[in-house]
C-alpha cells in the first residue's frame, strides 16, 4: 500500500509535534529537579542558622 503525499506530510507533522512535546517535558523535568536541589540547599542553610 502506497501512502499519498498528504498522508506522508501529516505523519511528518505528527512526529515533529510529538518530538517538540517531549523536549518541553524534558526541559520541565530539569527545571523541577533544579528547584528541588535549591530548596534542599536552602533548608540545610536554615537548619545550620537555627543551630547557631
Backbone bond lengths (Angstrom), bond angles and torsions (degrees), N, CA, C in turn:
res aa  C-N    CA-C-N  psi(-1)  N-CA   C-N-CA  omega(-1)  CA-C   N-CA-C  phi
1 X - - - 1.442 - - 1.523 108.22 -
2 X 1.328 116.57 129.13 1.449 121.11 179.68 1.519 109.61 -96.09
3 X 1.328 115.35 140.58 1.457 120.46 176.17 1.525 109.26 -89.43
4 X 1.300 114.92 139.76 1.455 118.29 177.30 1.524 109.42 -74.42
5 X 1.306 116.08 165.60 1.457 121.47 178.88 1.520 110.85 -60.40
6 X 1.311 117.16 -39.02 1.462 121.01 179.87 1.526 110.66 -65.73
7 X 1.311 117.88 -39.55 1.461 121.44 177.88 1.520 111.06 -64.81
8 X 1.312 116.93 -42.25 1.457 120.85 178.39 1.524 110.91 -63.46
9 X 1.309 116.41 -40.94 1.459 121.00 179.17 1.528 110.56 -65.15
10 X 1.323 116.92 -41.48 1.459 121.26 178.73 1.532 110.66 -63.15
11 X 1.313 117.39 -42.25 1.461 121.63 178.08 1.524 110.28 -63.53
12 X 1.305 117.51 -42.54 1.460 121.97 178.92 1.531 111.26 -61.54
13 X 1.316 117.06 -42.28 1.462 121.31 178.91 1.525 110.42 -65.24
14 X 1.311 117.93 -41.96 1.466 121.29 178.36 1.526 112.05 -63.65
15 X 1.309 116.77 -42.47 1.468 120.52 179.45 1.526 110.07 -65.67
16 X 1.319 117.43 -42.89 1.468 120.67 179.29 1.526 110.64 -64.20
17 X 1.321 117.33 -40.73 1.462 120.61 178.02 1.514 112.01 -64.63
18 X 1.314 116.93 -39.75 1.463 120.66 177.91 1.522 111.08 -65.13
19 X 1.310 117.24 -41.33 1.462 121.13 179.29 1.529 110.52 -63.98
20 X 1.314 117.26 -40.31 1.466 120.90 178.92 1.524 109.97 -65.44
21 X 1.309 117.70 -39.65 1.461 121.33 177.82 1.517 111.83 -63.43
22 X 1.310 117.15 -39.84 1.471 120.56 178.12 1.520 110.86 -65.52
23 X 1.312 117.30 -39.84 1.465 120.80 179.74 1.518 110.48 -62.39
24 X 1.320 117.20 -41.36 1.465 120.48 178.68 1.522 111.07 -65.55
25 X 1.318 117.13 -38.74 1.466 121.00 179.41 1.525 110.46 -65.72
26 X 1.311 117.15 -43.94 1.463 121.27 -179.92 1.530 109.88 -63.96
27 X 1.321 116.78 -40.71 1.467 120.63 178.14 1.528 110.08 -62.88
28 X 1.318 117.12 -41.57 1.461 121.45 179.52 1.518 112.19 -64.72
29 X 1.321 116.98 -39.10 1.467 120.58 178.18 1.529 109.46 -64.54
30 X 1.307 116.90 -40.13 1.462 120.55 177.84 1.521 111.78 -62.04
31 X 1.322 116.82 -41.81 1.467 120.58 178.39 1.524 110.94 -66.39
32 X 1.317 116.98 -41.60 1.468 120.62 178.42 1.528 111.18 -61.88
33 X 1.321 116.56 -41.20 1.456 121.03 179.07 1.528 110.57 -64.39
34 X 1.321 116.44 -43.64 1.465 120.27 178.48 1.525 110.72 -62.17
35 X 1.314 117.23 -40.43 1.468 120.65 178.33 1.528 111.38 -64.71
36 X 1.320 116.79 -38.55 1.468 120.32 178.86 1.527 110.64 -65.49
37 X 1.315 117.15 -40.24 1.462 121.17 178.21 1.524 109.78 -64.25
38 X 1.320 116.98 -44.56 1.471 120.32 178.53 1.527 111.34 -60.97
39 X 1.309 117.11 -43.18 1.466 120.85 -179.72 1.524 110.80 -64.27
40 X 1.321 117.12 -39.51 1.460 120.93 178.82 1.520 110.70 -65.23
41 X 1.323 116.81 -43.05 1.462 120.32 178.63 1.527 111.23 -64.17
42 X 1.316 117.10 -41.89 1.465 120.63 178.31 1.530 111.10 -63.50
43 X 1.318 117.12 -40.00 1.463 120.58 178.59 1.525 109.88 -64.45
44 X 1.313 117.61 -40.12 1.460 121.35 177.35 1.522 111.41 -62.52
45 X 1.313 116.74 -42.14 1.472 120.14 177.75 1.528 110.79 -63.58
46 X 1.304 116.82 -40.45 1.468 120.59 179.13 1.533 111.35 -63.25
47 X 1.326 116.73 -38.78 1.452 120.71 178.67 1.527 109.84 -65.40
48 X 1.323 117.38 -42.30 1.456 121.71 179.93 1.524 110.13 -63.99
49 X 1.331 116.91 -42.75 1.467 120.72 179.41 1.533 110.98 -65.02
50 X 1.307 117.27 -38.34 1.463 121.31 -179.32 1.525 111.17 -69.09
51 X 1.311 117.35 -30.44 1.465 121.66 -178.81 1.529 111.19 -76.21
52 X 1.325 116.97 -22.40 1.478 120.21 -177.50 1.456 111.29 -85.19
